[in-house]
Each structure stands twice: as C-alpha cells, then as structure tokens.
C-alpha cells in the first residue's frame, strides 16, 4: 500500500476548500436545528473520539494526534440531516475525503458506515426526485471512499457488493416513510377541508332558513292583520252589543290563530326546494320510526310523564331537534328520552361519540332558541349526551 501522507500534506487543502459552499449552506439552516439533531450529532462525535482512541491503541496504522483531533469533524454535518440532508451528505463526503487525503490509511469504517446509513435514510425520507437520488449517490460515494482507504489488501472494492444493497434498502425505507407521511398529511388536510365545507354548508342552511321564515312571517302578518282590521271595522260600525261582543270574540279567536300560525312558521324550517307538494310534517309520534330508520332496532325510545297534544310548531321542532342530535352522534345504537313536564318538554339523546358533530349541534341549538328553550351537550369517555328543553308556552 501507499505510505500515508503526512499531516502537513497539501492534498487535503483543495478538497477542504471544495466543501466550503456546502458548509455555508449548512449555516443557513442552523436556526432550524432541533435538540434531537444536535444530540445525535454529538453522540456520533463522542463515538468517533472513542473509536479513534481505540485505533491509536490497537490499529496497525496508528492514527496521528492531528488525525484523532480532526476525525470528529466528519460527523458534525449529521446535525443537518433533516433541515439540509443533501448538504449534510455532501459536507460529510468532503470532510471524509479531506481526512483521507490528509492522514492516509486509517480504519474508520466501524463508525463511518453507520453514519452513512443514517444519511441514506435521511436522503430518502427528506428529499424528493432528483435530489433524493443525488443524496443516495453521495452516500454510496462515502461507502466507496471507506472501502478504498479501509479495505484489506487485494480486495479494496469487494465490500461494496455487500454495502450497496444495504444502503439502497435503507434509502428505500426512508422513501417509503416519506410517501406514507405525505399521504397522511394529505388525508388530514382533506379531512379538515371537508369539515370546514360542512360547517359552511350548515351556516348557509341556517341563513337560508332564516330568510325563508322572515318572508313567510311577513306574508302571514300582512294577510292576518288585514283580516283583523276588517273584523274590527265591522264590529265598530254596529250598535248591537251582542254583535259587537261577537265581533270582539271573533277578533280574539283570529288573533290567537294568528299567533299560533306565527309560531308554527317560525318553528317550521322545511325544505321545499324540490317543488313537490309538502308531506305531512313529522311529530313526536314519528320518533320511533325515525330511530328505526336511522339507527336500527337496537336503539331505544323512552317516554316519561303524561303525553299530550302539543302545538304543531313544538311538535315539529322537537322532532327536528332529535333528528339533528342523531346526526351529531356516531352510527351506533342510541337512547332517546322524551319527558312531558308540567311546563316544558325535555328531549335527551345519548350515544357513542368521542367528538360530537359541532354543525349538527348548532342546527339543533337554532331550533331550540326559536322556542326560547335551552340545550346542553357533553361528551365523556367516548359517549356523548345532549339535553334540550322546550317551554310549553312557546307553542301555546
């Protein structure tokens, strides 16, 4: 073999200068280094010190003191393996070549080859396209350098046939990890976009319902006030007390009907966009069919108190509230409780849901607020429960 060059050889100067640009690119990413990156690089540097000390004691080619001092520098670029992997590979190769050129034949493979495997994985996991292939080529160049300077006599390249498949496999594992991570991020982004689109759609539905209710109320008020005005005018023109009393009674009756119709319009938010004749509005009597259709026969409906006829607006809103709360839960059997109190109708829906659907809860809350009621929702241990209370007088 060739005699190792002395520490004062000028062969390493040009190679060291050639790595200057790569070292400068590493400086730009210094602020993004994490403590794990620095810790791994420090661990390899410490291992290299222990390794070179062992070479000084046992290796036939005794490393010089200068070689031992500068050897840990080869492992410093490892700290940038994530933020600048290509530059880290290039800087490592440049420093290794400079060390080989300056200090000649020293056994370095025991610590440098594991370093090459780490860099191969980082090149596959952090880089894409052409840059990833260049990173792999740089790792193979590091292995080739080790084989040329550290292999035994007569077989300087024999180890490459063993090292190349390992480096490619490690690099491929990094590529696979990157692909799976990119897919996971894409799915998470898509899920978030769908959630935001769903929330926007729910908001638009609520806004459209409010606009429709406002138009219906305006039409109802104009028509009913005209009728009440006509009744009042007719009663005021008669001198018969009985006829006047009958007119006042009719005005009272019509006024109550008007109020009931107003509350019904406010409580009814039906979808008539299809243009088909509207079907009969669902009531509490239809809850059992709703549960059977939506969640199957394992769901349970419990009715407490004294069931009685309620105003149409309250009946419909109660049905819709239960419908919205079912949408907020997962597709599993649920429990629905309807309790007829003295002055309020209470609806309780519980089932499996680690995180109830906020949009469905919001739609149910809109319904409850139309009747000046209350709604509370909670989730614990993978199970959620929502309780709504509708005052009876809201639909009277």
C-alpha positions in Angstrom: 0.0 0.0 0.0 1.0 3.6 -0.4 2.5 5.3 2.6 0.1 7.6 4.4 0.6 11.3 3.7 1.9 13.4 6.5 -0.4 15.8 8.4 1.3 18.7 6.5 0.4 17.3 3.1 -1.3 19.8 0.7 -3.6 17.3 -0.9 -6.4 17.9 1.6 -6.4 21.7 1.1 -8.2 21.7 -2.3 -10.8 19.1 -1.1 -11.5 21.0 2.1 -11.9 24.3 0.1 -14.3 22.4 -2.2 -16.6 21.7 0.6 -16.8 25.4 1.6 -20.0 26.0 -0.3 -21.7 23.0 1.3 -20.6 24.2 4.8 -22.0 27.6 4.1 -25.4 26.1 3.1 -25.4 24.3 6.4 -25.0 27.6 8.2 -28.3 28.9 6.7 -30.2 26.1 8.4 -28.6 26.4 11.8 -31.6 28.2 13.3 -33.9 25.3 12.4 -31.9 22.6 14.2 -33.7 20.7 16.9 -32.2 19.4 20.1 -32.5 15.8 18.8 -30.4 16.7 15.7 -27.7 18.2 17.8 -27.8 15.3 20.3 -27.5 12.7 17.6 -24.5 14.5 16.0 -22.9 14.9 19.4 -23.4 11.1 20.1 -21.6 10.2 16.8 -18.8 12.7 17.6 -18.3 11.2 21.0 -18.4 7.7 19.5 -15.8 8.8 16.9 -13.5 10.0 19.7 -13.8 6.7 21.5 -13.3 4.9 18.2 -10.1 6.8 17.2 -8.7 6.3 20.6 -9.1 2.5 20.2 -7.4 2.8 16.8 -4.4 4.5 18.4 -4.1 1.6 20.9 -4.9 -1.4 18.6 -4.7 -0.4 14.9 -1.6 -1.3 13.0 -1.8 2.1 11.2 -1.5 4.2 14.3 -3.5 7.5 13.7 -1.6 10.7 14.4 -2.7 13.1 17.0 -3.9 15.5 14.3 -6.0 12.7 12.7 -7.6 12.0 16.0 -8.4 15.7 16.6 -9.9 16.3 13.2 -11.8 13.0 12.9 -14.9 14.0 14.9 -15.5 16.9 12.4 -16.7 14.3 9.8 -19.8 13.8 12.0 -20.7 17.4 12.6 -22.8 17.7 9.4 -25.1 14.9 10.7 -26.9 17.6 12.8 -28.3 19.0 9.5 -29.6 15.6 8.2 -33.2 16.8 8.4 -33.1 20.5 7.5 -30.5 20.2 4.7 -29.9 16.5 4.0 -28.2 16.9 0.7 -25.8 19.5 2.0 -25.1 17.2 5.0 -24.3 14.3 2.7 -22.0 16.5 0.6 -20.2 18.0 3.6 -19.7 14.6 5.2 -18.2 13.2 1.9 -16.0 16.3 1.5 -14.7 16.1 5.1 -14.1 12.4 4.8 -12.1 12.8 1.6 -10.1 15.6 3.1 -9.4 13.5 6.2 -8.3 10.5 4.0 -6.2 12.8 1.8 -4.5 14.4 4.8 -4.0 11.5 7.1 -4.0 8.5 4.8 -4.9 4.9 5.7 -6.8 4.7 9.0 -9.5 2.3 9.9 -12.7 4.4 10.0 -15.4 2.0 8.7 -16.7 0.9 12.1 -18.1 4.4 12.8 -18.4 6.0 9.4 -20.5 3.2 7.8 -23.3 3.6 10.4 -23.1 7.3 9.7 -23.6 6.6 6.0 -26.7 4.5 6.8 -28.3 7.4 8.8 -27.6 9.8 6.0 -29.1 7.3 3.4 -32.3 7.1 5.4 -32.5 10.9 5.7 -31.9 11.4 2.0 -34.8 9.1 1.2 -37.1 10.5 3.9 -36.4 14.2 3.4 -35.6 14.6 -0.3 -37.7 14.1 -3.5 -37.0 13.4 -7.1 -33.5 14.1 -8.4 -32.2 15.5 -5.1 -33.0 12.1 -3.4 -31.1 10.2 -6.0 -28.1 12.6 -5.6 -28.2 12.0 -1.9 -28.1 8.3 -2.4 -25.2 8.7 -4.8 -23.4 10.8 -2.1 -23.9 8.0 0.4 -22.5 5.4 -2.0 -19.5 7.7 -2.6 -18.9 7.8 1.2 -19.0 4.0 1.3 -16.7 3.7 -1.7 -14.2 6.1 0.0 -14.3 3.9 3.1 -13.7 0.8 1.0 -10.8 2.3 -0.9 -9.0 3.5 2.3 -10.0 0.9 4.8 -10.3 -2.4 2.9 -7.7 -5.1 3.3 -5.1 -5.7 0.6 -6.2 -7.3 -2.6 -9.9 -6.5 -2.2 -10.5 -2.8 -2.0 -13.9 -2.9 -3.6 -15.2 -6.3 -2.6 -17.2 -4.9 0.4 -19.1 -2.5 -2.0 -21.2 -5.5 -3.3 -22.3 -6.0 0.3 -22.8 -2.3 1.2 -24.7 -1.1 -1.8 -27.8 -3.3 -1.3 -27.9 -2.3 2.4 -27.6 1.4 1.6 -30.3 1.2 -1.1 -32.6 -0.7 1.2 -32.2 1.9 4.0 -32.7 4.7 1.5 -35.8 3.0 0.1 -37.2 2.7 3.7 -36.8 6.5 4.0 -38.6 7.0 0.7 -41.5 4.8 1.9 -41.7 6.7 5.1 -41.9 10.0 3.3 -44.6 8.6 1.0 -46.7 7.4 3.9 -46.2 10.7 5.8 -47.2 12.7 2.7 -50.3 10.6 2.3 -51.2 11.1 6.0 -50.8 14.8 5.7 -52.9 14.9 2.5 -55.7 13.0 4.2 -55.6 15.2 7.3 -55.7 18.3 5.1 -58.6 16.9 3.0 -60.5 15.9 6.2 -60.1 19.4 7.6 -61.3 21.0 4.3 -64.3 18.7 4.3 -65.1 19.6 7.9 -64.8 23.3 7.1 -67.0 22.9 3.9 -69.6 21.0 6.0 -69.7 23.8 8.6 -70.0 26.5 5.9 -72.9 24.5 4.4 -74.6 24.3 7.7 -74.2 28.0 8.2 -75.7 28.6 4.7 -78.6 26.3 5.5 -79.4 28.2 8.7 -79.2 31.6 6.9 -81.5 30.3 4.1 -84.0 29.0 6.7 -84.0 32.4 8.5 -84.6 34.2 5.2 -87.5 31.9 4.3 -89.0 32.2 7.8 -88.8 36.0 7.5 -90.6 36.0 4.2 -93.3 33.7 5.5 -93.8 35.8 8.6 -94.1 39.0 6.6 -96.7 37.4 4.3 -98.6 36.0 7.2 -98.7 39.2 9.2 -99.9 41.3 6.2 -102.7 38.9 5.5 -103.9 38.3 9.1 -103.6 42.0 10.1 -105.8 42.9 7.1 -108.4 40.3 8.2 -108.3 41.5 11.8 -108.7 45.1 10.6 -111.7 44.2 8.6 -113.3 42.4 11.6 -112.6 45.4 13.9 -114.1 47.8 11.4 -117.2 45.7 11.0 -117.6 45.5 14.8 -117.2 49.2 15.2 -120.0 50.0 12.8 -122.7 48.1 14.6 -124.7 49.4 17.5 -125.9 46.0 18.7 -124.0 45.0 21.9 -124.4 41.3 21.1 -123.0 41.8 17.6 -120.1 43.9 19.0 -119.3 41.1 21.6 -119.4 38.5 18.8 -117.0 40.6 16.7 -114.6 41.0 19.7 -114.8 37.3 20.3 -114.0 36.6 16.6 -111.1 39.1 16.8 -109.7 37.3 19.8 -110.1 33.9 18.2 -108.5 35.1 15.0 -105.7 36.8 16.9 -104.9 33.5 18.8 -104.9 31.6 15.5 -102.6 34.2 14.0 -100.2 33.9 16.9 -100.2 30.1 16.6 -99.6 30.3 12.9 -96.7 32.7 13.5 -95.1 30.3 16.0 -95.7 27.4 13.6 -93.9 29.3 10.7 -91.0 30.2 13.0 -90.7 26.6 14.1 -91.1 25.0 10.7 -87.9 25.1 8.6 -88.8 22.8 5.8 -87.0 22.1 2.6 -89.4 22.8 -0.2 -86.6 23.2 -2.9 -87.9 20.1 -4.7 -91.1 21.9 -5.7 -93.1 18.8 -4.7 -96.3 19.1 -2.6 -95.2 19.2 1.1 -95.6 15.9 3.0 -97.3 16.0 6.4 -94.9 17.5 9.0 -93.4 14.9 11.4 -94.4 14.9 15.1 -93.3 13.2 18.2 -95.4 10.2 17.1 -92.8 9.7 14.3 -89.8 9.5 16.5 -89.9 5.7 16.8 -89.9 5.4 13.0 -87.0 7.9 12.8 -84.9 5.8 15.2 -85.7 2.6 13.4 -84.7 4.0 10.1 -81.6 5.9 11.2 -80.1 3.6 13.8 -81.8 0.3 13.7 -83.9 -1.8 16.1 -81.3 -1.7 18.9 -81.9 2.0 19.6 -84.3 2.8 22.4 -87.1 5.4 22.8 -88.4 6.2 26.3 -91.4 8.4 27.0 -92.0 9.8 30.5 -94.7 12.0 32.0 -98.2 12.5 30.7 -98.1 12.5 26.8 -100.5 15.1 25.4 -101.1 17.0 22.2 -98.7 20.0 21.7 -98.8 22.9 19.3 -97.7 22.0 15.8 -94.6 24.2 16.0 -93.3 22.5 19.2 -94.1 19.0 17.8 -92.1 19.6 14.6 -89.2 21.3 16.3 -88.9 18.5 18.9 -88.7 16.0 16.0 -86.1 18.1 14.2 -84.1 18.6 17.3 -83.9 14.8 17.9 -83.0 14.4 14.2 -80.1 16.9 14.4 -78.8 15.3 17.6 -78.8 11.9 16.0 -76.6 13.4 13.2 -74.2 14.6 15.9 -73.5 11.1 17.2 -71.7 8.1 15.6 -73.5 5.5 13.6 -74.4 3.3 16.6 -77.5 2.5 18.7 -78.7 5.5 20.7 -81.0 6.2 23.5 -83.7 8.9 23.2 -85.8 10.1 26.2 -88.9 12.3 25.9 -90.3 13.7 29.1 -93.5 15.7 29.3 -93.1 18.0 32.2 -95.6 20.4 33.7 -94.3 23.4 31.8 -91.6 22.1 29.4 -90.9 19.3 27.0 -87.5 17.7 27.7 -85.6 15.7 25.0 -82.4 13.7 25.8 -80.3 11.9 23.2 -77.2 9.9 24.1 -74.9 7.6 22.2 -71.3 6.9 21.1 -69.3 10.0 20.0 -65.8 10.9 21.0 -66.4 14.4 19.5 -70.0 15.3 18.7 -70.6 17.0 15.3 -70.5 20.7 16.0 -72.5 21.6 12.9 -75.4 19.2 13.9 -75.4 20.6 17.5 -75.5 24.1 16.1 -78.6 23.3 14.0 -80.3 21.7 17.0 -79.5 24.8 19.1 -81.0 27.0 16.4 -84.3 25.1 16.7 -84.2 25.3 20.5 -83.6 29.0 20.5 -86.7 29.5 18.3 -88.8 28.4 21.3 -86.6 30.2 23.9 -85.5 26.8 25.2 -82.2 25.5 26.4 -79.8 22.9 25.1 -76.7 21.4 26.8 -74.3 18.9 25.3 -71.4 17.0 26.9 -69.0 14.2 26.0 -67.1 11.9 28.3 -65.4 8.5 27.9 -66.4 8.1 24.3 -70.1 8.8 25.0 -72.0 12.0 24.3 -75.3 13.3 25.6 -77.4 16.3 24.7 -80.5 17.5 26.6 -82.9 20.0 25.2 -85.8 21.7 27.0 -88.7 23.4 25.2 -91.1 25.6 27.2 -94.7 24.6 26.6 -96.0 28.1 26.4 -93.7 28.7 23.4 -96.2 26.9 21.2 -99.4 27.6 23.1 
